[in-house]
Amino acid sequence: MAAGSPTIVCVSANPALDRRLHVPSLTLGEVNRARAAVTMPGGKSAHVAMAAKALGARAAWIGFSGGASGDENEAGLARLGIEVHPVRVASETRMNLEAIEESGRITEVLEPGGPVNEAEQRQMLDTLQSRLRAEWKGAIVAVSGSLPPGISANFFATVIRLVREAGATTFLDTSGDALRESFSAAPAFVKPNRREAEQLLGAPLDTLEATTKALEALIDHGAGSVAITLGADGLIWKPSKKSAPWLAKPPKLKPISTVGCGDATLGGFAYAAQTHMNEEETVRLAAACGAANCLAQLAGQISESDVKQFLPQIEVRRFEP
């Protein structure tokens, strides 16, 4: 990877502790006994921070954090070498559940998170602004995940404007109303998955041509650059309004879990931007990070060696409509 320690700041409005269970099979309405269980720091922003750290970045995490589960989440991130800047809130940090069956099927149950009041939101914004003007100057700010109850759908748009005013750049990965409202603030980069883009645009992305038009539509909505992740089919990325899109496809894999693959991909895009990689290097790295997450024992905790192994295996090409 490129030398130096570029700063990537990961903003989490709705962090979580992730509980991963390994079960022979999952039967609804019955008692299910797990063979193994592990608890780990979670939420999309945490996974982005883990991936960025694995690539060699200075990774900082700022998020709302409450109760014993918030303490445990913070401690877990710190053990991974991530700078942790909690904004303490009255609500307990949520717990997400992931059940992995022997067949490879994965079931997730995601808690909504507790409410965050206006004073707590203001503290997040003030802390982010002050640090972006000081030790995080010039950072890429990765804003990802959902919003908890009590926060308006335009909260991320407010964050994006604040980041720009501080001279930094926002990379965004959210969905639903939070994504829709964020385009008004013109984020530099947006990375929905295929389903999220379909829901936003109200049309299926079942062909390459349809997906390419979706990239164009999302840039017309206000994004500077857009990538759409396509699961096992890799990703497609349009670096700017005038550029042709890139396709990147990993080799066939048998994943341990696909949870966190999109987050690792976002970490790759952010690291590539901070280290000034060219377009082909960028899309190759991003796809390699997503592939490496498939082999990670825990979501987001990719290894640099796996990323390097995948880099030459990623099929990359320009798509000229």
C-alpha positions in Angstrom: 0.0 0.0 0.0 1.0 3.6 -0.4 3.3 5.1 2.2 2.2 7.5 4.9 -0.8 7.7 7.2 -3.7 9.5 5.5 -6.5 10.4 7.9 -10.0 8.9 7.4 -12.6 9.9 9.9 -15.6 7.6 10.2 -18.9 9.2 11.4 -21.4 6.9 13.1 -24.9 8.2 14.0 -26.1 4.7 15.0 -23.3 2.5 16.1 -23.8 -1.0 17.5 -22.3 -4.0 19.1 -22.5 -6.9 16.6 -23.2 -10.4 18.0 -22.3 -13.2 15.5 -23.8 -16.6 16.1 -22.8 -19.8 14.3 -25.8 -22.2 14.2 -26.3 -25.6 12.4 -29.5 -24.2 11.0 -32.0 -21.5 12.0 -35.7 -22.5 12.5 -38.2 -19.7 13.2 -40.5 -20.4 16.2 -38.2 -23.0 17.6 -35.3 -23.1 20.1 -32.0 -22.6 18.2 -28.7 -23.5 19.8 -25.5 -21.8 18.6 -22.2 -23.7 18.3 -20.2 -20.5 18.8 -20.7 -16.8 19.5 -18.6 -13.7 19.4 -19.3 -10.0 20.1 -17.5 -7.3 18.2 -17.6 -3.5 17.5 -20.2 -2.9 14.8 -22.1 -0.5 12.7 -21.1 0.4 9.2 -18.8 3.2 10.2 -16.9 0.9 12.5 -16.3 -1.5 9.6 -15.1 1.3 7.4 -12.6 2.4 10.1 -11.3 -1.2 10.5 -10.7 -1.5 6.8 -9.0 1.9 6.5 -6.8 1.0 9.5 -5.8 -2.3 7.8 -4.8 -0.5 4.7 -2.5 1.8 6.7 -4.6 4.9 7.3 -4.9 6.8 10.4 -8.5 5.8 11.2 -10.6 7.9 13.6 -14.2 7.0 14.7 -16.7 9.5 16.1 -20.1 8.4 17.1 -22.9 8.5 19.5 -22.2 6.1 22.4 -24.3 5.2 25.4 -24.3 2.7 28.3 -22.3 -0.5 28.9 -22.7 -1.6 25.3 -21.3 1.8 24.1 -18.3 1.3 26.5 -17.7 -2.2 25.1 -17.9 -0.9 21.5 -15.4 1.9 22.2 -13.0 -0.5 23.9 -13.2 -2.9 21.0 -12.4 -0.2 18.4 -9.5 1.1 20.5 -8.0 -2.4 20.7 -7.9 -2.4 16.9 -5.8 0.8 16.9 -8.7 3.1 15.9 -8.9 6.6 17.4 -12.2 6.7 19.3 -14.0 9.9 19.9 -17.4 9.1 21.6 -20.2 11.6 21.9 -21.9 10.3 25.0 -25.7 10.0 24.9 -28.4 8.9 27.3 -29.6 6.0 25.2 -27.9 2.6 25.3 -25.9 1.7 22.2 -27.9 -0.9 20.2 -27.0 -4.6 19.6 -27.2 -6.3 16.2 -27.5 -10.0 15.7 -26.1 -12.1 12.8 -26.8 -15.8 12.6 -24.6 -17.8 10.2 -25.9 -21.3 9.3 -23.7 -24.2 8.1 -25.4 -23.8 4.7 -23.9 -20.3 4.5 -27.2 -18.6 4.8 -27.0 -15.4 6.9 -29.9 -13.8 8.9 -29.5 -10.4 10.5 -31.7 -8.7 13.1 -30.9 -5.0 13.5 -32.1 -3.0 16.4 -33.3 0.6 15.6 -31.1 2.3 18.2 -32.1 4.7 20.9 -33.2 8.3 20.5 -30.6 11.1 20.3 -31.7 14.6 21.4 -30.8 17.9 19.9 -28.1 18.8 22.4 -26.3 15.5 21.7 -26.6 16.1 18.0 -25.1 19.6 18.4 -22.2 18.1 20.4 -21.4 15.7 17.6 -21.4 18.5 15.0 -19.3 20.9 17.2 -16.8 18.2 17.9 -16.5 17.2 14.3 -16.1 20.8 13.2 -13.4 21.6 15.7 -11.3 18.5 15.0 -11.6 19.0 11.2 -10.1 22.4 11.6 -7.2 21.0 13.7 -5.9 17.5 13.8 -8.2 16.1 11.1 -7.5 18.9 8.7 -7.7 17.6 5.1 -9.3 14.3 6.1 -11.8 12.2 4.1 -14.9 11.9 6.3 -16.8 8.6 5.7 -20.4 9.0 6.8 -22.2 5.7 6.8 -25.0 3.7 8.3 -28.5 4.5 9.5 -30.0 7.2 11.6 -31.5 6.5 15.0 -34.9 7.7 16.3 -34.9 11.4 17.1 -32.7 12.5 14.2 -34.0 14.2 11.1 -33.4 12.6 7.8 -31.4 15.7 6.8 -28.8 15.2 9.6 -26.2 13.8 7.2 -26.8 16.7 4.8 -25.9 19.0 7.7 -22.7 16.9 8.3 -21.7 17.1 4.6 -22.0 20.9 4.6 -20.0 21.2 7.8 -17.3 18.9 6.4 -17.0 21.0 3.2 -16.9 24.3 5.2 -14.0 22.8 7.2 -12.1 22.0 4.0 -12.6 18.2 4.1 -14.3 15.7 1.8 -17.4 13.5 2.5 -17.8 9.9 1.3 -21.4 8.8 2.0 -23.0 5.3 2.4 -26.5 5.4 3.7 -30.0 4.6 2.4 -33.6 5.6 2.3 -34.6 9.1 3.3 -31.2 9.9 4.8 -29.7 9.2 1.4 -32.3 11.1 -0.5 -32.0 14.2 1.7 -28.2 14.1 1.5 -28.0 14.8 -2.2 -29.0 18.4 -1.5 -25.6 18.9 0.2 -23.6 17.6 -2.8 -21.5 14.8 -1.3 -18.2 14.2 -3.1 -18.8 10.4 -3.3 -21.8 8.2 -2.7 -21.8 4.4 -2.5 -25.2 2.7 -2.3 -25.6 -1.0 -3.0 -27.9 -2.1 -5.8 -31.0 -2.5 -3.7 -30.5 0.9 -2.1 -30.1 2.5 -5.5 -33.2 0.7 -6.8 -35.3 1.9 -3.8 -34.1 5.5 -4.2 -34.7 5.6 -8.0 -37.8 3.4 -8.1 -36.5 1.2 -10.9 -34.8 -2.2 -11.1 -31.1 -2.3 -11.9 -31.1 -5.7 -13.6 -28.9 -4.8 -16.5 -25.5 -3.1 -16.9 -27.1 -0.4 -19.0 -29.8 0.3 -16.3 -27.1 0.4 -13.6 -25.0 2.8 -15.7 -28.0 5.1 -16.1 -28.5 4.9 -12.3 -25.0 6.2 -11.8 -25.8 9.1 -14.1 -29.1 9.8 -12.3 -27.4 9.9 -8.9 -24.8 12.3 -10.1 -27.5 14.5 -11.5 -29.1 14.3 -8.1 -26.0 16.1 -6.7 -23.2 13.5 -6.0 -19.8 14.3 -7.4 -19.0 10.6 -7.9 -21.0 7.4 -7.5 -20.2 3.7 -7.0 -22.9 1.0 -6.8 -21.9 -2.3 -5.2 -23.3 -5.4 -6.9 -22.6 -8.2 -4.4 -20.8 -11.1 -6.0 -20.8 -9.2 -9.3 -18.4 -6.6 -7.8 -19.1 -2.9 -8.4 -19.5 -0.2 -11.0 -18.0 3.3 -10.4 -18.5 6.6 -12.3 -15.7 8.9 -11.1 -17.3 12.0 -12.4 -20.2 13.3 -14.5 -18.0 13.3 -17.7 -16.1 10.1 -17.2 -16.9 6.6 -18.4 -17.7 4.1 -15.6 -15.4 1.4 -14.4 -16.4 -2.2 -13.7 -14.6 -4.3 -11.2 -15.4 -8.0 -10.5 -13.7 -10.2 -8.0 -13.1 -14.0 -8.4 -15.7 -16.4 -7.2 -15.6 -16.8 -3.5 -17.1 -18.9 -0.7 -17.6 -16.1 1.9 -17.6 -16.6 5.7 -20.0 -13.7 5.7 -20.8 -10.8 3.4 -21.7 -8.5 6.3 -19.3 -5.5 6.0 -18.2 -6.0 2.4 -19.7 -2.7 1.3 -18.1 -1.0 4.2 -14.7 -2.4 3.4 -15.2 -1.3 -0.2 -15.9 2.2 1.0 -12.8 2.1 3.1 -10.8 1.2 0.0 -12.3 4.0 -2.0 -11.4 6.5 0.8 -7.9 5.2 1.2 -7.3 5.4 -2.6 -8.5 9.0 -2.7 -6.3 10.0 0.2 -3.3 8.4 -1.4 -4.0 9.8 -4.9 -4.4 6.5 -6.7 -5.5 6.7 -10.3 -8.9 5.5 -11.4 -8.0 1.9 -12.3 -5.9 1.5 -9.1 -8.8 2.9 -7.1 -11.6 0.6 -8.4 -9.3 -2.4 -8.1 -8.4 -1.6 -4.5 -12.0 -1.0 -3.5 -13.1 -4.3 -5.0 -10.2 -6.2 -3.4 -11.2 -4.8 0.0 -14.8 -6.0 -0.5 -13.4 -9.5 -1.5 -11.1 -9.6 1.5 -14.0 -9.0 3.8 -15.6 -12.2 2.6 -12.7 -14.1 4.1 -12.4 -12.0 7.3 -13.3 -13.9 10.5 -15.1 -10.7 11.7 -17.0 -8.1 9.7 -14.7 -5.2 8.6 -11.5 -6.8 10.0 -9.8 -7.4 6.7 -6.1 -8.1 6.4 -3.7 -6.2 4.1 -2.3 -9.5 2.9 -5.7 -10.7 1.7 -6.2 -7.4 -0.1 -2.8 -7.7 -1.8 -3.6 -11.3 -2.8 -6.9 -10.2 -4.4 -5.6 -7.1 -6.3 -4.3 -9.0 -9.4 -7.4 -11.2 -9.4 -9.9 -8.3 -9.8 -11.2 -8.1 -13.3 -11.3 -4.4 -14.2 -12.5 -2.7 -17.4 -14.0 0.6 -18.6 -17.5 0.5 -19.7 -18.3 2.6 -22.7 -22.1 2.8 -23.2 
